[in-house]
């Protein structure tokens, strides 16, 4: 086995280690309480919405892969990842909000519980999800413009 064939594995391991170190460094800013409720209580109350939000986010990634496999978009088109990650992010945010509204709970508590479950500071997590949503909108507008102008 030559170095070229092991390079992606080495890159993945190094990236995973760096991500673990980064997450550990951010752990002290993960919320521990919201509206007088502990993190354990928030996680318990929002177990199903968190599971659904994670599933929808992962499904968005799978949709991106499907767009390439079905030859809807080229695998070199930036919009594939923007639609997949952005769509998954929007779906995750929407599901947390909808569950909170249906149950008569607080959307803020659901968002904080989701941040706790991801072991990420809320401001960072939701900043990333909002950026992914903007990226999704840009990709969608680009596709619509291409379709409209190309006929």
C-alpha positions in Angstrom: 0.0 0.0 0.0 1.4 3.3 -1.0 1.2 6.7 0.7 -1.4 8.1 -1.8 -3.9 5.4 -0.9 -3.6 6.0 2.8 -3.6 9.8 2.7 -7.4 10.1 3.0 -7.4 7.8 6.1 -4.6 9.8 7.7 -6.4 13.1 6.9 -9.7 11.7 8.4 -8.0 10.6 11.6 -6.1 13.9 12.0 -9.3 15.9 11.3 -11.3 13.8 13.8 -8.7 14.3 16.5 -8.6 18.1 15.8 -12.4 18.2 16.0 -12.4 16.3 19.3 -9.9 18.7 20.8 -11.9 21.7 19.5 -15.1 20.3 21.0 -13.4 19.7 24.3 -12.2 23.3 24.3 -15.7 24.6 23.6 -17.4 22.4 26.2 -17.1 25.0 29.0 -19.4 27.3 27.0 -22.2 24.7 26.4 -25.3 25.9 28.3 -26.1 24.0 31.5 -29.3 25.6 32.5 -32.2 27.4 30.7 -35.3 28.9 32.3 -34.4 27.3 35.6 -34.2 23.8 34.0 -31.0 21.7 34.2 -29.4 20.3 31.1 -30.5 16.8 32.1 -34.2 17.9 32.4 -34.0 19.8 29.1 -32.5 16.7 27.3 -35.2 14.5 28.8 -38.0 16.8 27.8 -36.7 17.2 24.3 -35.4 13.7 23.5 -37.8 13.1 20.6 -37.4 16.6 19.0 -33.6 16.2 19.2 -33.7 12.8 17.6 -35.9 14.0 14.8 -33.8 17.2 14.3 -30.6 15.0 14.0 -32.4 12.6 11.6 -33.6 15.5 9.4 -30.1 17.0 9.3 -28.6 13.6 8.3 -31.5 13.2 5.7 -30.5 16.5 4.2 -27.0 15.2 3.6 -28.4 12.0 2.0 -30.5 14.2 -0.3 -27.3 15.9 -1.4 -25.9 12.5 -2.3 -29.1 11.5 -4.1 -28.9 14.6 -6.2 -25.5 13.5 -7.5 -26.5 9.8 -7.9 -29.7 10.7 -9.8 -27.6 13.0 -12.0 -29.7 16.0 -11.1 -26.5 17.9 -10.3 -22.9 17.3 -11.0 -20.6 16.1 -8.3 -18.5 19.1 -8.9 -21.4 21.6 -8.4 -21.1 23.5 -5.1 -24.9 23.6 -4.8 -25.0 19.8 -4.0 -23.5 20.3 -0.6 -25.3 23.6 0.0 -28.7 22.1 -0.7 -27.9 19.0 1.4 -26.4 20.6 4.5 -28.5 23.8 4.2 -31.8 21.9 3.7 -30.9 19.6 6.6 -30.2 22.6 8.8 -33.4 24.3 7.9 -35.4 21.1 8.6 -33.7 20.6 11.9 -34.4 24.2 13.1 -38.0 24.0 11.8 -38.6 20.6 13.6 -37.4 22.0 16.9 -39.7 25.0 16.5 -42.7 23.0 15.5 -42.3 20.5 18.3 -42.1 23.4 20.8 -45.2 25.1 19.4 -47.3 21.8 19.3 -46.4 20.9 22.8 -46.9 24.4 24.1 -43.3 24.5 25.3 -40.6 27.1 24.7 -38.7 27.1 21.4 -35.7 28.6 23.3 -35.6 25.6 25.6 -35.7 23.2 22.6 -32.9 25.1 21.0 -30.8 25.1 24.2 -31.5 21.4 24.6 -30.3 20.7 21.0 -27.1 22.7 21.7 -26.5 20.7 24.8 -27.1 17.4 23.0 -24.5 18.5 20.3 -22.1 19.6 23.1 -21.7 22.9 21.3 -22.2 26.5 22.5 -25.7 27.6 21.3 -24.4 30.8 19.6 -21.9 28.7 17.5 -24.4 26.0 16.7 -27.1 28.3 15.6 -24.7 30.6 13.8 -23.6 27.7 11.7 -27.1 26.6 11.0 -28.2 30.1 10.0 -25.2 30.3 7.6 -26.1 26.9 6.2 -29.6 28.2 5.7 -28.3 31.2 3.8 -26.1 28.9 1.7 -29.2 26.8 0.9 -31.1 29.9 -0.2 -28.2 31.0 -2.4 -28.0 27.5 -4.0 -31.8 27.3 -4.5 -31.9 30.8 -6.1 -28.9 29.8 -8.3 -30.8 26.7 -9.5 -34.0 28.7 -10.1 -32.1 31.4 -12.0 -30.3 28.8 -14.1 -33.6 27.0 -14.9 -35.4 30.3 -15.7 -32.6 31.7 -17.9 -31.7 28.4 -19.6 -35.2 27.6 -20.5 
